[in-house]
Amino acid sequence: MARYDHLPVYKVSYELLLLVFQITKYFSREFKYTIGQELKKEAIEMMTNIYRAK
């Protein structure tokens, strides 16, 4: 049985997660703690859902 971390969708979504964390680092203060946090939360939730689906 394949592991979840070998799935192409998992690898691409992990790269997206890293990109979101890198990009939100440069947001202004007013967006970093509103939109930035929401983006991070959604990206982490996406990774969790992929893990659970497998």
mmCIF file as Biopython writes it, N, C-alpha, C and O atoms, coordinates in Angstrom:
data_model
#
loop_
_atom_site.group_PDB
_atom_site.id
_atom_site.type_symbol
_atom_site.label_atom_id
_atom_site.label_alt_id
_atom_site.label_comp_id
_atom_site.label_asym_id
_atom_site.label_entity_id
_atom_site.label_seq_id
_atom_site.pdbx_PDB_ins_code
_atom_site.Cartn_x
_atom_site.Cartn_y
_atom_site.Cartn_z
_atom_site.occupancy
_atom_site.B_iso_or_equiv
_atom_site.auth_seq_id
_atom_site.auth_asym_id
_atom_site.pdbx_PDB_model_num
ATOM 1   N N  . MET A ? 1  ? 0.835  -1.172 0.000  1.0 0.0 1  A 1 
ATOM 2   C CA . MET A ? 1  ? 0.000  0.000  0.000  1.0 0.0 1  A 1 
ATOM 3   C C  . MET A ? 1  ? 0.889  1.248  0.000  1.0 0.0 1  A 1 
ATOM 4   O O  . MET A ? 1  ? 1.860  1.333  0.751  1.0 0.0 1  A 1 
ATOM 5   N N  . ALA A ? 2  ? 0.543  2.194  -0.841 1.0 0.0 2  A 1 
ATOM 6   C CA . ALA A ? 2  ? 1.332  3.417  -0.963 1.0 0.0 2  A 1 
ATOM 7   C C  . ALA A ? 2  ? 1.151  4.304  0.260  1.0 0.0 2  A 1 
ATOM 8   O O  . ALA A ? 2  ? 0.074  4.371  0.853  1.0 0.0 2  A 1 
ATOM 9   N N  . ARG A ? 3  ? 2.213  4.968  0.612  1.0 0.0 3  A 1 
ATOM 10  C CA . ARG A ? 3  ? 2.135  5.908  1.716  1.0 0.0 3  A 1 
ATOM 11  C C  . ARG A ? 3  ? 1.665  7.251  1.195  1.0 0.0 3  A 1 
ATOM 12  O O  . ARG A ? 3  ? 1.859  7.578  0.024  1.0 0.0 3  A 1 
ATOM 13  N N  . TYR A ? 4  ? 1.054  8.018  2.059  1.0 0.0 4  A 1 
ATOM 14  C CA . TYR A ? 4  ? 0.500  9.300  1.648  1.0 0.0 4  A 1 
ATOM 15  C C  . TYR A ? 4  ? 1.580  10.264 1.163  1.0 0.0 4  A 1 
ATOM 16  O O  . TYR A ? 4  ? 1.320  11.082 0.280  1.0 0.0 4  A 1 
ATOM 17  N N  . ASP A ? 5  ? 2.794  10.182 1.727  1.0 0.0 5  A 1 
ATOM 18  C CA . ASP A ? 5  ? 3.830  11.137 1.333  1.0 0.0 5  A 1 
ATOM 19  C C  . ASP A ? 5  ? 4.479  10.801 -0.002 1.0 0.0 5  A 1 
ATOM 20  O O  . ASP A ? 5  ? 5.335  11.550 -0.472 1.0 0.0 5  A 1 
ATOM 21  N N  . HIS A ? 6  ? 4.090  9.690  -0.621 1.0 0.0 6  A 1 
ATOM 22  C CA . HIS A ? 6  ? 4.565  9.359  -1.960 1.0 0.0 6  A 1 
ATOM 23  C C  . HIS A ? 6  ? 3.577  9.781  -3.042 1.0 0.0 6  A 1 
ATOM 24  O O  . HIS A ? 6  ? 3.886  9.684  -4.230 1.0 0.0 6  A 1 
ATOM 25  N N  . LEU A ? 7  ? 2.414  10.239 -2.654 1.0 0.0 7  A 1 
ATOM 26  C CA . LEU A ? 7  ? 1.408  10.654 -3.629 1.0 0.0 7  A 1 
ATOM 27  C C  . LEU A ? 7  ? 1.794  11.980 -4.280 1.0 0.0 7  A 1 
ATOM 28  O O  . LEU A ? 7  ? 2.242  12.898 -3.593 1.0 0.0 7  A 1 
ATOM 29  N N  . PRO A ? 8  ? 1.625  12.089 -5.600 1.0 0.0 8  A 1 
ATOM 30  C CA . PRO A ? 8  ? 1.944  13.359 -6.272 1.0 0.0 8  A 1 
ATOM 31  C C  . PRO A ? 8  ? 1.132  14.533 -5.736 1.0 0.0 8  A 1 
ATOM 32  O O  . PRO A ? 8  ? 1.656  15.639 -5.607 1.0 0.0 8  A 1 
ATOM 33  N N  . VAL A ? 9  ? -0.132 14.305 -5.426 1.0 0.0 9  A 1 
ATOM 34  C CA . VAL A ? 9  ? -0.962 15.405 -4.911 1.0 0.0 9  A 1 
ATOM 35  C C  . VAL A ? 9  ? -0.448 15.879 -3.557 1.0 0.0 9  A 1 
ATOM 36  O O  . VAL A ? 9  ? -0.528 17.068 -3.249 1.0 0.0 9  A 1 
ATOM 37  N N  . TYR A ? 10 ? 0.072  14.979 -2.758 1.0 0.0 10 A 1 
ATOM 38  C CA . TYR A ? 10 ? 0.626  15.358 -1.468 1.0 0.0 10 A 1 
ATOM 39  C C  . TYR A ? 10 ? 1.890  16.181 -1.653 1.0 0.0 10 A 1 
ATOM 40  O O  . TYR A ? 10 ? 2.091  17.187 -0.973 1.0 0.0 10 A 1 
ATOM 41  N N  . LYS A ? 11 ? 2.739  15.752 -2.573 1.0 0.0 11 A 1 
ATOM 42  C CA . LYS A ? 11 ? 3.990  16.474 -2.807 1.0 0.0 11 A 1 
ATOM 43  C C  . LYS A ? 11 ? 3.727  17.896 -3.305 1.0 0.0 11 A 1 
ATOM 44  O O  . LYS A ? 11 ? 4.363  18.845 -2.846 1.0 0.0 11 A 1 
ATOM 45  N N  . VAL A ? 12 ? 2.800  18.037 -4.235 1.0 0.0 12 A 1 
ATOM 46  C CA . VAL A ? 12 ? 2.483  19.363 -4.768 1.0 0.0 12 A 1 
ATOM 47  C C  . VAL A ? 12 ? 1.837  20.240 -3.701 1.0 0.0 12 A 1 
ATOM 48  O O  . VAL A ? 12 ? 2.147  21.428 -3.605 1.0 0.0 12 A 1 
ATOM 49  N N  . SER A ? 13 ? 0.955  19.673 -2.910 1.0 0.0 13 A 1 
ATOM 50  C CA . SER A ? 13 ? 0.313  20.469 -1.870 1.0 0.0 13 A 1 
ATOM 51  C C  . SER A ? 13 ? 1.309  20.847 -0.776 1.0 0.0 13 A 1 
ATOM 52  O O  . SER A ? 13 ? 1.174  21.906 -0.163 1.0 0.0 13 A 1 
ATOM 53  N N  . TYR A ? 14 ? 2.298  20.006 -0.525 1.0 0.0 14 A 1 
ATOM 54  C CA . TYR A ? 14 ? 3.335  20.355 0.449  1.0 0.0 14 A 1 
ATOM 55  C C  . TYR A ? 14 ? 4.182  21.516 -0.069 1.0 0.0 14 A 1 
ATOM 56  O O  . TYR A ? 14 ? 4.544  22.414 0.691  1.0 0.0 14 A 1 
ATOM 57  N N  . GLU A ? 15 ? 4.496  21.493 -1.363 1.0 0.0 15 A 1 
ATOM 58  C CA . GLU A ? 15 ? 5.227  22.609 -1.953 1.0 0.0 15 A 1 
ATOM 59  C C  . GLU A ? 15 ? 4.404  23.895 -1.866 1.0 0.0 15 A 1 
ATOM 60  O O  . GLU A ? 15 ? 4.949  24.970 -1.615 1.0 0.0 15 A 1 
ATOM 61  N N  . LEU A ? 16 ? 3.100  23.782 -2.073 1.0 0.0 16 A 1 
ATOM 62  C CA . LEU A ? 16 ? 2.215  24.939 -1.943 1.0 0.0 16 A 1 
ATOM 63  C C  . LEU A ? 16 ? 2.217  25.456 -0.510 1.0 0.0 16 A 1 
ATOM 64  O O  . LEU A ? 16 ? 2.251  26.666 -0.285 1.0 0.0 16 A 1 
ATOM 65  N N  . LEU A ? 17 ? 2.180  24.557 0.449  1.0 0.0 17 A 1 
ATOM 66  C CA . LEU A ? 17 ? 2.213  24.944 1.865  1.0 0.0 17 A 1 
ATOM 67  C C  . LEU A ? 17 ? 3.483  25.721 2.182  1.0 0.0 17 A 1 
ATOM 68  O O  . LEU A ? 17 ? 3.431  26.756 2.846  1.0 0.0 17 A 1 
ATOM 69  N N  . LEU A ? 18 ? 4.622  25.225 1.709  1.0 0.0 18 A 1 
ATOM 70  C CA . LEU A ? 18 ? 5.878  25.929 1.940  1.0 0.0 18 A 1 
ATOM 71  C C  . LEU A ? 18 ? 5.878  27.302 1.280  1.0 0.0 18 A 1 
ATOM 72  O O  . LEU A ? 18 ? 6.376  28.272 1.850  1.0 0.0 18 A 1 
ATOM 73  N N  . LEU A ? 19 ? 5.318  27.379 0.078  1.0 0.0 19 A 1 
ATOM 74  C CA . LEU A ? 19 ? 5.240  28.651 -0.631 1.0 0.0 19 A 1 
ATOM 75  C C  . LEU A ? 19 ? 4.351  29.650 0.109  1.0 0.0 19 A 1 
ATOM 76  O O  . LEU A ? 19 ? 4.682  30.832 0.199  1.0 0.0 19 A 1 
ATOM 77  N N  . VAL A ? 20 ? 3.237  29.179 0.630  1.0 0.0 20 A 1 
ATOM 78  C CA . VAL A ? 20 ? 2.338  30.052 1.394  1.0 0.0 20 A 1 
ATOM 79  C C  . VAL A ? 20 ? 3.067  30.613 2.613  1.0 0.0 20 A 1 
ATOM 80  O O  . VAL A ? 20 ? 2.946  31.802 2.911  1.0 0.0 20 A 1 
ATOM 81  N N  . PHE A ? 21 ? 3.817  29.777 3.314  1.0 0.0 21 A 1 
ATOM 82  C CA . PHE A ? 21 ? 4.544  30.248 4.482  1.0 0.0 21 A 1 
ATOM 83  C C  . PHE A ? 21 ? 5.623  31.253 4.097  1.0 0.0 21 A 1 
ATOM 84  O O  . PHE A ? 21 ? 5.856  32.219 4.823  1.0 0.0 21 A 1 
ATOM 85  N N  . GLN A ? 22 ? 6.277  31.037 2.968  1.0 0.0 22 A 1 
ATOM 86  C CA . GLN A ? 22 ? 7.314  31.970 2.527  1.0 0.0 22 A 1 
ATOM 87  C C  . GLN A ? 22 ? 6.710  33.307 2.101  1.0 0.0 22 A 1 
ATOM 88  O O  . GLN A ? 22 ? 7.249  34.366 2.425  1.0 0.0 22 A 1 
ATOM 89  N N  . ILE A ? 23 ? 5.603  33.259 1.383  1.0 0.0 23 A 1 
ATOM 90  C CA . ILE A ? 23 ? 4.995  34.487 0.870  1.0 0.0 23 A 1 
ATOM 91  C C  . ILE A ? 23 ? 4.362  35.302 1.989  1.0 0.0 23 A 1 
ATOM 92  O O  . ILE A ? 23 ? 4.506  36.524 2.015  1.0 0.0 23 A 1 
ATOM 93  N N  . THR A ? 24 ? 3.668  34.652 2.907  1.0 0.0 24 A 1 
ATOM 94  C CA . THR A ? 24 ? 2.987  35.405 3.968  1.0 0.0 24 A 1 
ATOM 95  C C  . THR A ? 24 ? 3.978  36.078 4.915  1.0 0.0 24 A 1 
ATOM 96  O O  . THR A ? 24 ? 3.606  36.990 5.653  1.0 0.0 24 A 1 
ATOM 97  N N  . LYS A ? 25 ? 5.212  35.645 4.899  1.0 0.0 25 A 1 
ATOM 98  C CA . LYS A ? 25 ? 6.236  36.276 5.731  1.0 0.0 25 A 1 
ATOM 99  C C  . LYS A ? 25 ? 6.439  37.743 5.337  1.0 0.0 25 A 1 
ATOM 100 O O  . LYS A ? 25 ? 6.832  38.565 6.165  1.0 0.0 25 A 1 
ATOM 101 N N  . TYR A ? 26 ? 6.170  38.061 4.077  1.0 0.0 26 A 1 
ATOM 102 C CA . TYR A ? 26 ? 6.394  39.413 3.577  1.0 0.0 26 A 1 
ATOM 103 C C  . TYR A ? 26 ? 5.130  40.261 3.522  1.0 0.0 26 A 1 
ATOM 104 O O  . TYR A ? 26 ? 5.163  41.382 3.016  1.0 0.0 26 A 1 
ATOM 105 N N  . PHE A ? 27 ? 4.018  39.744 4.034  1.0 0.0 27 A 1 
ATOM 106 C CA . PHE A ? 27 ? 2.788  40.530 4.095  1.0 0.0 27 A 1 
ATOM 107 C C  . PHE A ? 27 ? 2.964  41.666 5.094  1.0 0.0 27 A 1 
ATOM 108 O O  . PHE A ? 27 ? 3.748  41.566 6.038  1.0 0.0 27 A 1 
ATOM 109 N N  . SER A ? 28 ? 2.231  42.734 4.874  1.0 0.0 28 A 1 
ATOM 110 C CA . SER A ? 28 ? 2.237  43.809 5.869  1.0 0.0 28 A 1 
ATOM 111 C C  . SER A ? 28 ? 1.529  43.321 7.131  1.0 0.0 28 A 1 
ATOM 112 O O  . SER A ? 28 ? 0.812  42.321 7.099  1.0 0.0 28 A 1 
ATOM 113 N N  . ARG A ? 29 ? 1.728  44.013 8.216  1.0 0.0 29 A 1 
ATOM 114 C CA . ARG A ? 29 ? 1.209  43.566 9.506  1.0 0.0 29 A 1 
ATOM 115 C C  . ARG A ? 29 ? -0.306 43.365 9.482  1.0 0.0 29 A 1 
ATOM 116 O O  . ARG A ? 29 ? -0.818 42.389 10.031 1.0 0.0 29 A 1 
ATOM 117 N N  . GLU A ? 30 ? -1.014 44.287 8.848  1.0 0.0 30 A 1 
ATOM 118 C CA . GLU A ? 30 ? -2.472 44.199 8.870  1.0 0.0 30 A 1 
ATOM 119 C C  . GLU A ? 30 ? -2.988 42.980 8.105  1.0 0.0 30 A 1 
ATOM 120 O O  . GLU A ? 30 ? -4.061 42.467 8.421  1.0 0.0 30 A 1 
ATOM 121 N N  . PHE A ? 31 ? -2.250 42.514 7.117  1.0 0.0 31 A 1 
ATOM 122 C CA . PHE A ? 31 ? -2.680 41.338 6.359  1.0 0.0 31 A 1 
ATOM 123 C C  . PHE A ? 31 ? -2.059 40.047 6.884  1.0 0.0 31 A 1 
ATOM 124 O O  . PHE A ? 31 ? -2.625 38.967 6.715  1.0 0.0 31 A 1 
ATOM 125 N N  . LYS A ? 32 ? -0.901 40.160 7.518  1.0 0.0 32 A 1 
ATOM 126 C CA . LYS A ? 32 ? -0.210 38.966 8.003  1.0 0.0 32 A 1 
ATOM 127 C C  . LYS A ? 32 ? -1.045 38.210 9.030  1.0 0.0 32 A 1 
ATOM 128 O O  . LYS A ? 32 ? -1.042 36.979 9.059  1.0 0.0 32 A 1 
ATOM 129 N N  . TYR A ? 33 ? -1.753 38.946 9.863  1.0 0.0 33 A 1 
ATOM 130 C CA . TYR A ? 33 ? -2.498 38.308 10.945 1.0 0.0 33 A 1 
ATOM 131 C C  . TYR A ? 33 ? -3.965 38.087 10.617 1.0 0.0 33 A 1 
ATOM 132 O O  . TYR A ? 33 ? -4.725 37.600 11.454 1.0 0.0 33 A 1 
ATOM 133 N N  . THR A ? 34 ? -4.361 38.438 9.415  1.0 0.0 34 A 1 
ATOM 134 C CA . THR A ? 34 ? -5.744 38.156 9.014  1.0 0.0 34 A 1 
ATOM 135 C C  . THR A ? 34 ? -5.727 37.197 7.820  1.0 0.0 34 A 1 
ATOM 136 O O  . THR A ? 34 ? -6.018 36.009 7.959  1.0 0.0 34 A 1 
ATOM 137 N N  . ILE A ? 35 ? -5.391 37.716 6.683  1.0 0.0 35 A 1 
ATOM 138 C CA . ILE A ? 35 ? -5.375 36.889 5.469  1.0 0.0 35 A 1 
ATOM 139 C C  . ILE A ? 35 ? -4.264 35.845 5.536  1.0 0.0 35 A 1 
ATOM 140 O O  . ILE A ? 35 ? -4.459 34.698 5.134  1.0 0.0 35 A 1 
ATOM 141 N N  . GLY A ? 36 ? -3.100 36.244 6.043  1.0 0.0 36 A 1 
ATOM 142 C CA . GLY A ? 36 ? -1.967 35.320 6.140  1.0 0.0 36 A 1 
ATOM 143 C C  . GLY A ? 36 ? -2.273 34.116 7.006  1.0 0.0 36 A 1 
ATOM 144 O O  . GLY A ? 36 ? -1.986 32.981 6.625  1.0 0.0 36 A 1 
ATOM 145 N N  . GLN A ? 37 ? -2.852 34.358 8.161  1.0 0.0 37 A 1 
ATOM 146 C CA . GLN A ? 37 ? -3.199 33.252 9.059  1.0 0.0 37 A 1 
ATOM 147 C C  . GLN A ? 37 ? -4.250 32.339 8.436  1.0 0.0 37 A 1 
ATOM 148 O O  . GLN A ? 37 ? -4.199 31.119 8.592  1.0 0.0 37 A 1 
ATOM 149 N N  . GLU A ? 38 ? -5.191 32.938 7.738  1.0 0.0 38 A 1 
ATOM 150 C CA . GLU A ? 38 ? -6.239 32.138 7.096  1.0 0.0 38 A 1 
ATOM 151 C C  . GLU A ? 38 ? -5.654 31.265 5.983  1.0 0.0 38 A 1 
ATOM 152 O O  . GLU A ? 38 ? -6.025 30.100 5.846  1.0 0.0 38 A 1 
ATOM 153 N N  . LEU A ? 39 ? -4.745 31.825 5.193  1.0 0.0 39 A 1 
ATOM 154 C CA . LEU A ? 39 ? -4.091 31.041 4.140  1.0 0.0 39 A 1 
ATOM 155 C C  . LEU A ? 39 ? -3.303 29.874 4.728  1.0 0.0 39 A 1 
ATOM 156 O O  . LEU A ? 39 ? -3.364 28.756 4.215  1.0 0.0 39 A 1 
ATOM 157 N N  . LYS A ? 40 ? -2.575 30.134 5.787  1.0 0.0 40 A 1 
ATOM 158 C CA . LYS A ? 40 ? -1.797 29.077 6.437  1.0 0.0 40 A 1 
ATOM 159 C C  . LYS A ? 40 ? -2.708 27.992 6.985  1.0 0.0 40 A 1 
ATOM 160 O O  . LYS A ? 40 ? -2.437 26.802 6.827  1.0 0.0 40 A 1 
ATOM 161 N N  . LYS A ? 41 ? -3.786 28.407 7.626  1.0 0.0 41 A 1 
ATOM 162 C CA . LYS A ? 41 ? -4.721 27.445 8.209  1.0 0.0 41 A 1 
ATOM 163 C C  . LYS A ? 41 ? -5.344 26.558 7.133  1.0 0.0 41 A 1 
ATOM 164 O O  . LYS A ? 41 ? -5.453 25.344 7.311  1.0 0.0 41 A 1 
ATOM 165 N N  . GLU A ? 42 ? -5.749 27.164 6.022  1.0 0.0 42 A 1 
ATOM 166 C CA . GLU A ? 42 ? -6.362 26.403 4.933  1.0 0.0 42 A 1 
ATOM 167 C C  . GLU A ? 42 ? -5.363 25.451 4.285  1.0 0.0 42 A 1 
ATOM 168 O O  . GLU A ? 42 ? -5.724 24.329 3.928  1.0 0.0 42 A 1 
ATOM 169 N N  . ALA A ? 43 ? -4.121 25.878 4.128  1.0 0.0 43 A 1 
ATOM 170 C CA . ALA A ? 43 ? -3.100 25.015 3.528  1.0 0.0 43 A 1 
ATOM 171 C C  . ALA A ? 43 ? -2.804 23.819 4.432  1.0 0.0 43 A 1 
ATOM 172 O O  . ALA A ? 43 ? -2.644 22.697 3.951  1.0 0.0 43 A 1 
ATOM 173 N N  . ILE A ? 44 ? -2.733 24.058 5.717  1.0 0.0 44 A 1 
ATOM 174 C CA . ILE A ? 44 ? -2.494 22.952 6.657  1.0 0.0 44 A 1 
ATOM 175 C C  . ILE A ? 44 ? -3.683 22.000 6.678  1.0 0.0 44 A 1 
ATOM 176 O O  . ILE A ? 44 ? -3.512 20.783 6.754  1.0 0.0 44 A 1 
ATOM 177 N N  . GLU A ? 45 ? -4.882 22.557 6.610  1.0 0.0 45 A 1 
ATOM 178 C CA . GLU A ? 45 ? -6.087 21.726 6.583  1.0 0.0 45 A 1 
ATOM 179 C C  . GLU A ? 45 ? -6.133 20.867 5.316  1.0 0.0 45 A 1 
ATOM 180 O O  . GLU A ? 45 ? -6.569 19.716 5.354  1.0 0.0 45 A 1 
ATOM 181 N N  . MET A ? 46 ? -5.681 21.435 4.195  1.0 0.0 46 A 1 
ATOM 182 C CA . MET A ? 46 ? -5.624 20.671 2.953  1.0 0.0 46 A 1 
ATOM 183 C C  . MET A ? 46 ? -4.682 19.477 3.101  1.0 0.0 46 A 1 
ATOM 184 O O  . MET A ? 46 ? -5.006 18.372 2.668  1.0 0.0 46 A 1 
ATOM 185 N N  . MET A ? 47 ? -3.530 19.696 3.707  1.0 0.0 47 A 1 
ATOM 186 C CA . MET A ? 47 ? -2.574 18.604 3.918  1.0 0.0 47 A 1 
ATOM 187 C C  . MET A ? 47 ? -3.174 17.537 4.844  1.0 0.0 47 A 1 
ATOM 188 O O  . MET A ? 47 ? -2.993 16.340 4.617  1.0 0.0 47 A 1 
ATOM 189 N N  . THR A ? 48 ? -3.866 17.961 5.856  1.0 0.0 48 A 1 
ATOM 190 C CA . THR A ? 48 ? -4.490 17.032 6.785  1.0 0.0 48 A 1 
ATOM 191 C C  . THR A ? 48 ? -5.561 16.197 6.091  1.0 0.0 48 A 1 
ATOM 192 O O  . THR A ? 48 ? -5.671 14.996 6.337  1.0 0.0 48 A 1 
ATOM 193 N N  . ASN A ? 49 ? -6.345 16.825 5.230  1.0 0.0 49 A 1 
ATOM 194 C CA . ASN A ? 49 ? -7.389 16.096 4.503  1.0 0.0 49 A 1 
ATOM 195 C C  . ASN A ? 49 ? -6.802 15.073 3.547  1.0 0.0 49 A 1 
ATOM 196 O O  . ASN A ? 49 ? -7.353 13.983 3.395  1.0 0.0 49 A 1 
ATOM 197 N N  . ILE A ? 50 ? -5.701 15.405 2.907  1.0 0.0 50 A 1 
ATOM 198 C CA . ILE A ? 50 ? -5.031 14.438 2.017  1.0 0.0 50 A 1 
ATOM 199 C C  . ILE A ? 50 ? -4.546 13.253 2.838  1.0 0.0 50 A 1 
ATOM 200 O O  . ILE A ? 50 ? -4.707 12.103 2.428  1.0 0.0 50 A 1 
ATOM 201 N N  . TYR A ? 51 ? -3.955 13.527 3.989  1.0 0.0 51 A 1 
ATOM 202 C CA . TYR A ? 51 ? -3.475 12.460 4.865  1.0 0.0 51 A 1 
ATOM 203 C C  . TYR A ? 51 ? -4.628 11.560 5.310  1.0 0.0 51 A 1 
ATOM 204 O O  . TYR A ? 51 ? -4.499 10.336 5.301  1.0 0.0 51 A 1 
ATOM 205 N N  . ARG A ? 52 ? -5.734 12.154 5.693  1.0 0.0 52 A 1 
ATOM 206 C CA . ARG A ? 52 ? -6.872 11.373 6.164  1.0 0.0 52 A 1 
ATOM 207 C C  . ARG A ? 52 ? -7.517 10.565 5.049  1.0 0.0 52 A 1 
ATOM 208 O O  . ARG A ? 52 ? -7.998 9.456  5.282  1.0 0.0 52 A 1 
ATOM 209 N N  . ALA A ? 53 ? -7.530 11.119 3.829  1.0 0.0 53 A 1 
ATOM 210 C CA . ALA A ? 53 ? -8.152 10.417 2.706  1.0 0.0 53 A 1 
ATOM 211 C C  . ALA A ? 53 ? -7.361 9.182  2.326  1.0 0.0 53 A 1 
ATOM 212 O O  . ALA A ? 53 ? -7.937 8.197  1.865  1.0 0.0 53 A 1 
ATOM 213 N N  . LYS A ? 54 ? -6.086 9.218  2.505  1.0 0.0 54 A 1 
ATOM 214 C CA . LYS A ? 54 ? -5.270 8.066  2.137  1.0 0.0 54 A 1 
ATOM 215 C C  . LYS A ? 54 ? -5.327 7.025  3.212  1.0 0.0 54 A 1 
ATOM 216 O O  . LYS A ? 54 ? -4.700 5.973  3.086  1.0 0.0 54 A 1 
#
